[in-house]
Amino acid sequence: MKHSLMIIALLSTLNEREKEILFKRQMSEESLTLEELSQIHKVSRERIRQIEEAAIKKIRKFIAEEMEKKKIK
């Protein structure tokens, strides 16, 4: 699978909230804190942390599955 297609497939495993939280926490120039994101989404800091953790687990699972597919071929 080409890298660009893999990234699109990876992102499709995440819902919009997970994408937004991951981007704003990890990938933007000015990362937001759990507190800032909790105010934006009107949930607790702990819930933001849980959403972020779940998204990272999905990404890891996707990567592991893709690596396994490459081993089989």
URFEN-V411742 format. One record per residue. RES is the residue in one small letter. NEAR is the number of other C-alpha atoms within 10 Angstrom. Layout:
res=RES near=NEAR
res=RES near=NEAR
This chain:
res=m near=9
res=k near=6
res=h near=8
res=s near=9
res=l near=10
res=m near=14
res=i near=11
res=i near=10
res=a near=13
res=l near=17
res=l near=17
res=s near=11
res=t near=14
res=l near=17
res=n near=10
res=e near=11
res=r near=14
res=e near=20
res=k near=17
res=e near=15
res=i near=22
res=l near=22
res=f near=15
res=k near=18
res=r near=20
res=q near=14
res=m near=12
res=s near=10
res=e near=9
res=e near=9
res=s near=15
res=l near=17
res=t near=13
res=l near=19
res=e near=14
res=e near=15
res=l near=21
res=s near=18
res=q near=12
res=i near=9
res=h near=13
res=k near=11
res=v near=12
res=s near=14
res=r near=17
res=e near=12
res=r near=15
res=i near=25
res=r near=18
res=q near=13
res=i near=17
res=e near=22
res=e near=14
res=a near=14
res=a near=21
res=i near=15
res=k near=12
res=k near=16
res=i near=16
res=r near=13
res=k near=13
res=f near=17
res=i near=14
res=a near=12
res=e near=12
res=e near=14
res=m near=11
res=e near=11
res=k near=10
res=k near=10
res=k near=8
res=i near=6
res=k near=5
